[in-house]
């Protein structure tokens, strides 16, 4: 298990977005991007979902899309797939030894990477970050939104990339 102090020392590093070659980085977590994902989920995943799950997903996305404040954040360089499978931990040193898989890196909402941590380590662990990243409380709703999309995104990925295992894993909760 990753220690909290190990994660907190990692999170104290920062890189100002202004210093990055932003022309080469994709912008993520925009209104249009979110609407596109929702549209594709409705078209591709809804046929496999039970009615109550479709209703939940519709409300989840539509409430998020209806609030303009959800898209007015200061963009950060985000990992895009920040979770336990991409955080290397040395039990011997009791420290993070590396972060891998930056294929989903983009400029976007910091809440997205925190949602990945929430999914892997739970709310009590994530709430500890408020001491060094106090803004986390301001975007807690966005964290919960993104966390609520992960399984559907996995199902959608499976359908769009002919990956039956990813589809089955993602859609299982919604059948």
Protein Blocks (a to p, Z undefined) as FASTA:
>chain_A
ZZfklmmmmmmpccdfklpcfklpccehifklmmmmmmmmmmmmmmmpcfklmmmmmmmm
mmmmmmmklmmccddddehlacfklcccdfklopafbdehjllgccddfklmmmmmmmmn
ojklmmmmmmmmmmlmmmmmmmmmmmmmmmmmmmmmmmmnopaklmmmmmmmmZZ
